[in-house]
Amino acid sequence: MATELDVRVTARFLAAGAVGTDLPPTGKLEIAFAGRSNVGKSSLLNSLMQRRGLVRTSKTPGATRTVNLFEAVLLSGPSFVFADLPGYGFADRSKTERASWGKMLETYFKTRAELAGLVLLIDVRRGLEPDDQALIDFAASLDRPLASIVCATKLDKVPLSKRKPLMLALRRKLNRPVIGYSAINHEGREALWRELIAIANARASGAGAVVG
């Protein structure tokens, strides 16, 4: 049985901007958080970093339009930079704007030197959607080591009797582990931190990509 992990963390906002000259280098291990608009990304990040309100939440899908960087330092472990990426799949944006966002994210994944991992967030109620699969396939095609973790968000929105079947279906569809997460009661927080620490340890040892 795994010992309890000390997940106490200090966190702060670093910067926001578009990919390129607007997004400063940090020289630290960077983990990107991505998912469909309204997947609960901001709430999960606030839960993970234990700073309510650090990442702005909005009831309006697609509110995040830049890459927002946050520093998170575990008191008993490594430090990270979390990159909050704009959500995808929001139909009310124009075709031109969606294409521009897609190009920005493609450039980020291909050129961001600090990037070591991706946390893909999927609403447990919606399951895997084409945009999610497209991002998984794109990340796998990159000519660079990139660790990946999949989290199913909004567990608290699902009755207990339905959680296990939904999680099992998602794991089978992806053929990989999936962490269930609730930003309300923080279920899954320790499990996610363990995977993030594994990425940091693998990078420190030169092992390259780790798939959670």
Secondary structure, DSSP 8 states (H G I E B T S, - for coil): --------EEEEEEEEE-SSTTS----S-EEEEEEBTTSSHHHHHHHHHT-TTSS---SSTT---SEEEEEEEETTS-EEEEEE---B--TTS-HHHHHHHHHHHHHHHHH-TTEEEEEEEEETTT---HHHHHHHHHHHHSSS--EEEEEEE-GGGS-HHHHHHHHHHHHHHHTS--EE--TTT-TTHHHHHHHHHHHHHHHHHT----B-
